[in-house]
Amino acid sequence: MAIRDTLLPFSHSKTLWEVSSVAAVFGLYSFLPIWKDHSPYAEVADLPSGLHAALSVVVGWLLVFRTNTAYARWWEARTLWGALVNASRNASVKLSRLVKLPKEERQQVKMLLCYFPCALRDHLRNEGNLDDMPEIKDEADIKHIPSIIIARLYERVAVWKSSGWIDGDELRVIDMELSRFLDICGACERIQRTPIVRSYRYFTRQCVMLLLLTFPWGISNDFGWWTVPLTMLTAYFMVGLETVAEHVEEPFGRDEDDLDLDGLCHTIQNSVQQIIATDTAA
C-alpha cells in the first residue's frame, strides 16, 4: 500500500513529471564533472564538498520558509472557503426559518445563495461568467458580481421589512449572516491580490540553481558515478519544493495542488437546496 501510494502519483501528476524531467536534466549535467575527473583536466576547478554542505543548509532554510509561507496562504484560503460553507448553511436555515416567505421569495433566496460561491470562484479566477446567472445578467456595468448578488439579497430583505414579514430583531440576525459573505470575499481577494514578494521568489530560485549547478562538481571526487543519482535526488527534492510552493501560493487557480473550488461550490449548492427544500416540504 505504501509503495503504491508513493509511485501512483507519477502516473497522473503533471507536477511530478515536470520535476522529474528537471531532475533528469541535472542528472545528465552531472556527467560533466565525472568526465573531467577521468580526463587530463582532473585537477582543474575542483570544489571542496564542504562548501556545498554549508550552501545546502542556507538553501534548505530558504526553501522551508518559502514553502511554509506558501502553505499558510493555501490553508487560510481553505479556512475561508470552509467558513463560506458554514455561512451559506446558516443563512439558508435562518432565512427559511425566521421568515415565512412565499414560495417565489424562497426560490429567489435559494437561487442567490447558490449563485454566490460560483460567482466568488469565477471572480477569484478573473472569469466573470454570467451565463448561469440570467437574473443578474442584465445588470449595467457589472464589475463585482459577488457584491451584486449580496445586494440583491439585501433588496429582498428590505422588501420583507417594509412588508412586515420581519421585525428589527430578525433584520439584525439576517444582516449579521449576510455580512459574512462579503467579509469572506474580501479576505479571499486579499490573498489573491497580495502575492509573495517577487524578489524573494527570484532570490530563492537563484540560490537553488546555484547549488544544483555546483553540487556535482563538489562531490564527484568523493562519490564517482554515484554523483549522478545523488544529483538527481537533490534536484528532484529541491526543485519539487520550489514548484509546490509556487503552485500553492496561488490557491484559487486550476492547478492540481489548488483548492477544489468546484467541489466546494457543489457542496454549498447541495446544502442550500436541501435546507430550503426540506423547510418548504415541512
C-alpha positions, 0 to 999 in steps of 0.5 A: 500500500505504501509503495503504491501510494508513493509511485501512483502519483507519477502516473497522473501528476503533471507536477511530478513529471515536470520535476522529474524531467528537471531532475533528469536534466541535472542528472545528465549535467552531472556527467560533466564533472565525472568526465573531467575527473577521468580526463587530463583536466582532473585537477582543474576547478575542483570544489571542496564538498564542504562548501556545498554542505554549508550552501545546502543548509542556507538553501534548505532554510530558504526553501522551508520558509518559502514553502511554509509561507506558501502553505499558510496562504493555501490553508487560510484560503481553505479556512475561508472557503470552509467558513463560506460553507458554514455561512451559506448553511446558516443563512439558508436555515435562518432565512427559511426559518425566521421568515415565512416567505412565499414560495417565489421569495424562497426560490429567489433566496435559494437561487442567490445563495447558490449563485454566490460561491460560483460567482466568488470562484469565477471572480477569484479566477478573473472569469466573470461568467454570467451565463448561469446567472440570467437574473443578474445578467442584465445588470449595467456595468457589472464589475463585482458580481459577488457584491451584486448578488449580496445586494440583491439579497439585501433588496429582498430583505428590505422588501420583507421589512417594509412588508412586515414579514420581519421585525428589527430583531430578525433584520439584525440576525439576517444582516449579521449572516449576510455580512459574512459573505462579503467579509469572506470575499474580501479576505479571499481577494486579499490573498489573491491580490497580495502575492509573495514578494517577487524578489524573494521568489527570484532570490530563492530560485537563484540560490537553488540553481546555484547549488544544483549547478555546483553540487556535482562538481563538489562531490564527484571526487568523493562519490564517482558515478554515484554523483549522478543519482545523488544529483538527481535526488537533490534536484528532484527534492529541491526543485519539487519544493520550489514548484509546490510552493509556487503552485500553492501560493496561488490557491484559487487557480486550476492547478492540481495542488489548488483548492477544489473550488468546484467541489466546494461550490457543489457542496454549498449548492447541495446544502442550500437546496436541501435546507430550503427544500426540506423547510418548504416540504415541512 
